[in-house]
Amino acid sequence: MPDTPALVQTEPPLNVVRCVECSGPIRYVDRKPYECADCGRNVYGHDGLIRPGYHWEIVGDWLTSVETVDIDWGEDE
């Protein structure tokens, strides 16, 4: 039986980052730039895909956009 990674997702999650060229889902390939799963275009930070208030996370080989949440620790200022 061949070795397969445990967290491989064949379908991208709903919050996957989308390509600026073709709207395809962006995947993370180990040791390579982020790339579109549909057209193969490399994705860079200067493409403007990081929305204010969000950050990127890798989830099951897909690049996802996740809301950044400020935590109120209840400390007095």
C-alpha positions as CSV (number, residue, x, y, z in Angstrom):
1,M,0.0,0.0,0.0
2,P,1.6,3.4,-1.0
3,D,2.2,6.0,1.6
4,T,-0.3,8.9,1.4
5,P,-0.5,12.1,3.5
6,A,-3.2,12.0,6.1
7,L,-4.5,15.5,5.5
8,V,-4.9,15.5,1.7
9,Q,-8.1,17.2,0.7
10,T,-9.2,16.8,-2.9
11,E,-11.9,19.5,-2.7
12,P,-10.9,23.0,-1.6
13,P,-12.6,24.5,1.5
14,L,-15.1,27.3,1.1
15,N,-12.6,29.9,2.3
16,V,-9.9,29.0,-0.2
17,V,-8.0,31.9,-1.7
18,R,-8.9,32.3,-5.4
19,C,-6.7,33.1,-8.4
20,V,-6.8,36.6,-9.9
21,E,-6.6,35.2,-13.4
22,C,-9.2,32.4,-13.5
23,S,-10.8,32.3,-10.0
24,G,-9.5,28.8,-9.5
25,P,-8.5,27.6,-6.0
26,I,-5.0,28.3,-4.7
27,R,-3.0,25.3,-3.4
28,Y,0.2,25.0,-1.4
29,V,2.8,22.7,-2.9
30,D,5.6,21.9,-0.5
31,R,8.8,24.0,-1.2
32,K,7.2,25.7,-4.2
33,P,5.2,29.0,-4.6
34,Y,1.5,29.0,-4.1
35,E,-0.2,28.1,-7.3
36,C,-3.6,28.0,-8.9
37,A,-4.9,24.4,-9.1
38,D,-6.7,25.3,-12.4
39,C,-4.3,27.4,-14.5
40,G,-1.0,26.8,-12.6
41,R,-0.3,30.5,-12.2
42,N,2.0,31.3,-9.2
43,V,0.5,33.6,-6.6
44,Y,2.3,36.3,-4.7
45,G,1.5,38.7,-1.8
46,H,1.6,41.7,-4.1
47,D,-1.4,40.3,-6.1
48,G,-3.7,41.9,-3.5
49,L,-5.3,38.7,-2.4
50,I,-4.8,39.3,1.4
51,R,-7.9,41.2,2.5
52,P,-7.7,43.7,5.4
53,G,-8.5,41.9,8.7
54,Y,-7.6,38.5,7.2
55,H,-4.5,36.3,7.1
56,W,-3.6,33.2,5.1
57,E,-3.4,29.6,6.6
58,I,-2.5,26.3,4.9
59,V,-5.4,23.8,5.4
60,G,-5.0,20.4,3.8
61,D,-2.6,21.7,1.1
62,W,-5.0,24.6,0.2
63,L,-4.3,28.3,0.8
64,T,-7.2,29.7,2.9
65,S,-8.2,33.2,4.0
66,V,-9.0,33.3,7.7
67,E,-10.4,36.3,9.6
68,T,-7.9,37.8,12.1
69,V,-9.6,38.1,15.5
70,D,-8.3,40.5,18.2
71,I,-8.6,38.9,21.6
72,D,-9.8,41.1,24.4
73,W,-7.9,39.7,27.4
74,G,-9.9,41.9,29.8
75,E,-6.8,43.8,30.9
76,D,-7.1,47.5,31.9
77,E,-5.3,49.9,29.7
